[in-house]
């Protein structure tokens, strides 16, 4: 099962990345050890969270393998 949301953000990619690194850690997510260099992804149990940057904003995708 997966879900994706797209958001507009007036800040920089670095600000979005810093926000999600902090928020994910506080919610029990850990950096995905299988992430490619430059990818912003996290793992929590059987779930994965990806932050994808686009020209007009960024998207969040959560995938569950339960």
N, CA, C and O atoms as CSV, one atom per row, in Angstrom:
chain,resi,resn,atom,element,x,y,z
A,1,UNK,N,N,0.842,-1.167,0.000
A,1,UNK,CA,C,0.000,0.000,0.000
A,1,UNK,C,C,0.891,1.235,0.000
A,1,UNK,O,O,1.897,1.283,0.708
A,2,UNK,N,N,0.517,2.236,-0.800
A,2,UNK,CA,C,1.297,3.470,-0.799
A,2,UNK,C,C,0.364,4.659,-0.970
A,2,UNK,O,O,-0.750,4.538,-1.480
A,3,UNK,N,N,0.845,5.791,-0.533
A,3,UNK,CA,C,0.124,7.049,-0.701
A,3,UNK,C,C,1.139,8.147,-0.977
A,3,UNK,O,O,2.251,8.129,-0.449
A,4,UNK,N,N,0.747,9.096,-1.805
A,4,UNK,CA,C,1.637,10.202,-2.159
A,4,UNK,C,C,0.874,11.514,-2.027
A,4,UNK,O,O,-0.294,11.608,-2.404
A,5,UNK,N,N,1.546,12.518,-1.491
A,5,UNK,CA,C,0.996,13.878,-1.386
A,5,UNK,C,C,2.028,14.832,-1.946
A,5,UNK,O,O,3.228,14.629,-1.761
A,6,UNK,N,N,1.579,15.866,-2.626
A,6,UNK,CA,C,2.467,16.890,-3.169
A,6,UNK,C,C,2.179,18.211,-2.470
A,6,UNK,O,O,1.022,18.574,-2.258
A,7,UNK,N,N,3.240,18.926,-2.114
A,7,UNK,CA,C,3.123,20.180,-1.389
A,7,UNK,C,C,3.928,21.266,-2.070
A,7,UNK,O,O,4.978,21.001,-2.656
A,8,UNK,N,N,3.433,22.485,-1.990
A,8,UNK,CA,C,4.193,23.659,-2.426
A,8,UNK,C,C,4.877,24.218,-1.183
A,8,UNK,O,O,4.308,24.190,-0.092
A,9,UNK,N,N,6.086,24.723,-1.346
A,9,UNK,CA,C,6.822,25.265,-0.213
A,9,UNK,C,C,7.651,26.439,-0.697
A,9,UNK,O,O,8.402,26.294,-1.662
A,10,UNK,N,N,7.540,27.598,-0.059
A,10,UNK,CA,C,8.261,28.768,-0.536
A,10,UNK,C,C,9.743,28.791,-0.142
A,10,UNK,O,O,10.485,29.669,-0.583
A,11,UNK,N,N,10.169,27.847,0.673
A,11,UNK,CA,C,11.555,27.831,1.135
A,11,UNK,C,C,12.454,27.037,0.211
A,11,UNK,O,O,12.083,26.708,-0.916
A,12,UNK,N,N,13.635,26.737,0.703
A,12,UNK,CA,C,14.632,26.002,-0.077
A,12,UNK,C,C,14.517,24.500,0.155
A,12,UNK,O,O,13.879,24.048,1.106
A,13,UNK,N,N,15.144,23.745,-0.730
A,13,UNK,CA,C,15.196,22.283,-0.548
A,13,UNK,C,C,15.902,21.932,0.758
A,13,UNK,O,O,15.513,20.988,1.446
A,14,UNK,N,N,16.930,22.686,1.092
A,14,UNK,CA,C,17.674,22.425,2.330
A,14,UNK,C,C,16.771,22.602,3.550
A,14,UNK,O,O,16.873,21.843,4.513
A,15,UNK,N,N,15.880,23.609,3.512
A,15,UNK,CA,C,14.955,23.821,4.635
A,15,UNK,C,C,13.954,22.679,4.751
A,15,UNK,O,O,13.651,22.226,5.855
A,16,UNK,N,N,13.440,22.213,3.615
A,16,UNK,CA,C,12.511,21.074,3.630
A,16,UNK,C,C,13.221,19.833,4.164
A,16,UNK,O,O,12.683,19.127,5.017
A,17,UNK,N,N,14.418,19.567,3.668
A,17,UNK,CA,C,15.179,18.390,4.113
A,17,UNK,C,C,15.465,18.453,5.609
A,17,UNK,O,O,15.309,17.453,6.309
A,18,UNK,N,N,15.877,19.603,6.104
A,18,UNK,CA,C,16.160,19.747,7.540
A,18,UNK,C,C,14.894,19.511,8.358
A,18,UNK,O,O,14.939,18.851,9.396
A,19,UNK,N,N,13.767,20.049,7.895
A,19,UNK,CA,C,12.497,19.851,8.606
A,19,UNK,C,C,12.149,18.369,8.698
A,19,UNK,O,O,11.836,17.875,9.781
A,20,UNK,N,N,12.202,17.655,7.574
A,20,UNK,CA,C,11.806,16.246,7.594
A,20,UNK,C,C,12.817,15.362,8.311
A,20,UNK,O,O,12.431,14.357,8.909
A,21,UNK,N,N,14.085,15.702,8.267
A,21,UNK,CA,C,15.059,14.917,9.051
A,21,UNK,C,C,14.732,15.012,10.540
A,21,UNK,O,O,14.780,14.010,11.253
A,22,UNK,N,N,14.404,16.206,11.004
A,22,UNK,CA,C,14.068,16.403,12.418
A,22,UNK,C,C,12.729,15.766,12.759
A,22,UNK,O,O,12.628,15.016,13.730
A,23,UNK,N,N,11.695,16.059,11.966
A,23,UNK,CA,C,10.351,15.539,12.248
A,23,UNK,C,C,10.311,14.018,12.180
A,23,UNK,O,O,9.677,13.383,13.023
A,24,UNK,N,N,10.970,13.430,11.204
A,24,UNK,CA,C,10.973,11.969,11.066
A,24,UNK,C,C,11.652,11.324,12.275
A,24,UNK,O,O,11.143,10.356,12.839
A,25,UNK,N,N,12.788,11.861,12.658
A,25,UNK,CA,C,13.511,11.309,13.823
A,25,UNK,C,C,12.650,11.388,15.081
A,25,UNK,O,O,12.613,10.442,15.868
A,26,UNK,N,N,11.959,12.507,15.273
A,26,UNK,CA,C,11.114,12.679,16.459
A,26,UNK,C,C,9.935,11.707,16.462
A,26,UNK,O,O,9.401,11.384,17.523
A,27,UNK,N,N,9.529,11.242,15.283
A,27,UNK,CA,C,8.407,10.310,15.178
A,27,UNK,C,C,8.859,8.855,15.074
A,27,UNK,O,O,8.049,7.977,14.779
A,28,UNK,N,N,10.135,8.593,15.313
A,28,UNK,CA,C,10.626,7.221,15.337
A,28,UNK,C,C,11.130,6.671,14.014
A,28,UNK,O,O,11.487,5.496,13.936
A,29,UNK,N,N,11.167,7.504,12.960
A,29,UNK,CA,C,11.718,7.074,11.683
A,29,UNK,C,C,13.237,7.158,11.759
A,29,UNK,O,O,13.779,7.977,12.502
A,30,UNK,N,N,13.925,6.318,10.995
A,30,UNK,CA,C,15.388,6.376,10.919
A,30,UNK,C,C,15.784,6.502,9.454
A,30,UNK,O,O,15.031,6.082,8.575
A,31,UNK,N,N,16.944,7.068,9.180
A,31,UNK,CA,C,17.370,7.159,7.780
A,31,UNK,C,C,17.391,5.768,7.151
A,31,UNK,O,O,17.846,4.809,7.774
A,32,UNK,N,N,16.899,5.659,5.921
A,32,UNK,CA,C,16.863,4.383,5.207
A,32,UNK,C,C,18.282,3.983,4.826
A,32,UNK,O,O,18.926,4.684,4.046
A,33,UNK,N,N,18.786,2.864,5.364
A,33,UNK,CA,C,20.161,2.464,5.069
A,33,UNK,C,C,20.361,2.057,3.606
A,33,UNK,O,O,21.496,1.983,3.137
A,34,UNK,N,N,19.287,1.799,2.894
A,34,UNK,CA,C,19.399,1.393,1.489
A,34,UNK,C,C,19.170,2.555,0.524
A,34,UNK,O,O,19.081,2.348,-0.686
A,35,UNK,N,N,19.075,3.766,1.050
A,35,UNK,CA,C,18.840,4.941,0.201
A,35,UNK,C,C,20.050,5.212,-0.684
A,35,UNK,O,O,21.199,5.027,-0.283
A,36,UNK,N,N,19.753,5.653,-1.889
A,36,UNK,CA,C,20.809,6.064,-2.816
A,36,UNK,C,C,21.388,7.401,-2.345
A,36,UNK,O,O,20.700,8.154,-1.656
A,37,UNK,N,N,22.621,7.707,-2.699
A,37,UNK,CA,C,23.187,9.010,-2.341
A,37,UNK,C,C,22.298,10.142,-2.856
A,37,UNK,O,O,21.871,10.130,-4.011
A,38,UNK,N,N,22.029,11.099,-2.009
A,38,UNK,CA,C,21.198,12.228,-2.377
A,38,UNK,C,C,19.711,12.021,-2.146
A,38,UNK,O,O,18.943,12.981,-2.204
A,39,UNK,N,N,19.282,10.777,-1.885
A,39,UNK,CA,C,17.872,10.519,-1.592
A,39,UNK,C,C,17.561,10.881,-0.153
A,39,UNK,O,O,18.399,10.719,0.734
A,40,UNK,N,N,16.361,11.369,0.072
A,40,UNK,CA,C,15.896,11.672,1.413
A,40,UNK,C,C,14.795,10.667,1.727
A,40,UNK,O,O,13.636,10.866,1.364
A,41,UNK,N,N,15.170,9.585,2.408
A,41,UNK,CA,C,14.186,8.549,2.720
A,41,UNK,C,C,14.440,7.989,4.111
A,41,UNK,O,O,15.558,8.013,4.627
A,42,UNK,N,N,13.357,7.483,4.698
A,42,UNK,CA,C,13.378,7.006,6.076
A,42,UNK,C,C,12.641,5.678,6.163
A,42,UNK,O,O,11.805,5.363,5.316
A,43,UNK,N,N,12.958,4.906,7.192
A,43,UNK,CA,C,12.307,3.621,7.420
A,43,UNK,C,C,11.795,3.564,8.851
A,43,UNK,O,O,12.380,4.138,9.769
A,44,UNK,N,N,10.673,2.849,9.013
A,44,UNK,CA,C,10.079,2.652,10.338
A,44,UNK,C,C,9.305,1.341,10.265
A,44,UNK,O,O,8.232,1.279,9.664
A,45,UNK,N,N,9.852,0.298,10.876
A,45,UNK,CA,C,9.221,-1.012,10.772
A,45,UNK,C,C,9.180,-1.445,9.320
A,45,UNK,O,O,10.212,-1.468,8.649
A,46,UNK,N,N,7.993,-1.790,8.825
A,46,UNK,CA,C,7.802,-2.190,7.429
A,46,UNK,C,C,7.332,-1.038,6.547
A,46,UNK,O,O,6.756,-1.265,5.483
A,47,UNK,N,N,7.576,0.197,6.985
A,47,UNK,CA,C,7.145,1.364,6.218
A,47,UNK,C,C,8.360,2.184,5.778
A,47,UNK,O,O,9.397,2.209,6.442
A,48,UNK,N,N,8.196,2.846,4.646
A,48,UNK,CA,C,9.240,3.711,4.113
A,48,UNK,C,C,8.623,5.044,3.727
A,48,UNK,O,O,7.488,5.097,3.253
A,49,UNK,N,N,9.372,6.120,3.930
A,49,UNK,CA,C,8.944,7.479,3.620
A,49,UNK,C,C,9.997,8.100,2.717
A,49,UNK,O,O,11.182,8.120,3.051
A,50,UNK,N,N,9.550,8.615,1.551
A,50,UNK,CA,C,10.437,9.293,0.620
A,50,UNK,C,C,10.000,10.733,0.459
A,50,UNK,O,O,8.808,11.027,0.376
A,51,UNK,N,N,10.973,11.630,0.416
A,51,UNK,CA,C,10.724,13.030,0.099
A,51,UNK,C,C,11.343,13.267,-1.275
A,51,UNK,O,O,12.554,13.135,-1.454
A,52,UNK,N,N,10.497,13.617,-2.241
A,52,UNK,CA,C,10.949,13.846,-3.618
A,52,UNK,C,C,10.769,15.312,-3.969
A,52,UNK,O,O,9.694,15.879,-3.771
A,53,UNK,N,N,11.816,15.919,-4.486
A,53,UNK,CA,C,11.760,17.331,-4.848
A,53,UNK,C,C,11.389,17.486,-6.318
A,53,UNK,O,O,11.897,16.771,-7.181
A,54,UNK,N,N,10.494,18.433,-6.585
A,54,UNK,CA,C,10.045,18.750,-7.941
A,54,UNK,C,C,10.264,20.235,-8.169
A,54,UNK,O,O,10.639,20.954,-7.243
A,55,UNK,N,N,10.041,20.695,-9.360
A,55,UNK,CA,C,10.297,22.106,-9.669
A,55,UNK,C,C,9.348,23.041,-8.924
A,55,UNK,O,O,9.714,24.183,-8.645
A,56,UNK,N,N,8.146,22.590,-8.598
A,56,UNK,CA,C,7.165,23.474,-7.952
A,56,UNK,C,C,6.919,23.139,-6.487
A,56,UNK,O,O,6.040,23.738,-5.867
A,57,UNK,N,N,7.653,22.218,-5.929
A,57,UNK,CA,C,7.433,21.839,-4.537
A,57,UNK,C,C,8.115,20.525,-4.234
A,57,UNK,O,O,9.209,20.250,-4.727
A,58,UNK,N,N,7.465,19.719,-3.425
A,58,UNK,CA,C,8.026,18.415,-3.082
A,58,UNK,C,C,6.870,17.447,-2.811
A,58,UNK,O,O,5.748,17.855,-2.510
A,59,UNK,N,N,7.178,16.166,-2.928
A,59,UNK,CA,C,6.178,15.144,-2.674
A,59,UNK,C,C,6.623,14.231,-1.559
A,59,UNK,O,O,7.818,14.002,-1.369
A,60,UNK,N,N,5.664,13.711,-0.824
A,60,UNK,CA,C,5.914,12.717,0.213
A,60,UNK,C,C,5.228,11.425,-0.207
A,60,UNK,O,O,4.050,11.429,-0.563
A,61,UNK,N,N,5.960,10.329,-0.166
A,61,UNK,CA,C,5.395,9.022,-0.459
A,61,UNK,C,C,5.659,8.114,0.717
A,61,UNK,O,O,6.791,8.010,1.189
A,62,UNK,N,N,4.620,7.456,1.190
A,62,UNK,CA,C,4.760,6.477,2.270
A,62,UNK,C,C,4.323,5.132,1.706
A,62,UNK,O,O,3.256,5.018,1.103
A,63,UNK,N,N,5.154,4.118,1.907
A,63,UNK,CA,C,4.861,2.768,1.438
A,63,UNK,C,C,4.900,1.838,2.631
A,63,UNK,O,O,5.813,1.907,3.454
A,64,UNK,N,N,3.897,0.955,2.724
A,64,UNK,CA,C,3.838,-0.032,3.799
A,64,UNK,C,C,3.853,-1.420,3.169
A,64,UNK,O,O,3.110,-1.686,2.224
A,65,UNK,N,N,4.697,-2.299,3.692
A,65,UNK,CA,C,4.782,-3.668,3.213
A,65,UNK,C,C,4.155,-4.656,4.184
A,65,UNK,O,O,4.473,-5.845,4.143
A,66,UNK,N,N,3.276,-4.190,5.051
A,66,UNK,CA,C,2.626,-5.065,6.032
A,66,UNK,C,C,1.553,-5.882,5.375
A,66,UNK,O,O,0.891,-6.681,6.039
